[in-house]
Structures are given as C-alpha cells and as structure tokens.
Amino acid sequence: MVKDMAALLSPKKLLAQHIAYLYNVVLLPRLEFRLQTTLFAESTINRMVSPMLSLIRQKAGLASVTPLSTLFTLLPFSIQQAFGRFLSSHVASWQKIFSHPSYKLFANYMITYLQSFLDCDVCPSTIDLEPWSHTFSLRTHSLFNSLLFSSRLRKRKSFHERSREPHGVIN
C-alpha cells in the first residue's frame, strides 16, 4: 500500500508539503486502521513507511542520506512519526479494554497469561521486558508488545531528561 502510494505520487508535480500532508492525513490513518491488532517493532514500521519518506526527501530536494529526525523536526512538513502514532493508538486501546467493566475478565486473563508466561507475580508493566522480547511466541502478543514498546519509550524519555541536566550540579 505504501509503495503503491509512493509510486503513484512520484511522477506528479506536487510539493513536499503536499506529500507530507497526504502521508499524515491519508496514509497513516489507513495504516493505523489496518494495523490496529498488530504492533510491529519500530524498525519494521520505519521500513514500511520509508518509500513515502524517501519521496518527501526527493521532493524537498534533500539528500537521500538526510536523517529521519531532520524530516520530523522541519516545520513546513510536520511529519508524524508512524511508530509513535501506532503505539499511542495501541496503548489507548488497551486502556479502554482495561477500564471497561465488560472486558475486566479478558483484561485479567491477558495479565495472568503474561504473568504465568514470564513467571512473575507482579504486573508485567513493572518489570524489564527486554530479555523476553526475543521469545518468538511473545512477538505477536499485542499486550506484551504494547508494554514493551511503551517501557522503551519511558526509558528513552528518562534518559533524554537526564542528559539535559547540567553536569557537576550537586543536589
């Protein structure tokens, strides 16, 4: 779907801002709908959307080796990160499931399943899930992936916040 869209748009005389708009408003919602029951790794999602990001680079006159972070931070494009969008959608879905009284039994089953699989007595969101990320049967487990990727984002965010603190300051 992404390659088809990129191939369709590449010969058109569109500005990079137009393609960025189509990426944000047309492509990402369609992908989000199709992937609502599956959460892939960040690298997989980046590979999925790379044809469109390459097209945006091409139309903007940027080098093909321009880092993705530059595309996401350039103001005229306002490109959304696909993985962040999909992850927030998955987390919101799980929050709805866990807070809805009709799904309480299902939510308890999912947590109990993960607890027994991981052989832990605590909530799976409080332990380090990284060592379990290589287990094949958990790669397709949507709750596990949501918890794993959201924990990675928390770690990354706390690392960036610590790196911004001035060094040598004693509290």
Protein Blocks (a to p, Z undefined) as FASTA:
>chain_A
ZZmmmmmmmmpccdfklmmmmmmmmmmmmmmmmmmmbccdfklmmmmmmmmmmmmmmmno
pafklcfklmmmmmklopacfklmmmmmmmmmmmmmmmpmklmmmmmmmmmmmmmmnopa
bdfklpcfklmmmpmklmmmmklmmmmmmmmmmmmmmmmmmmmpcghiaZZ
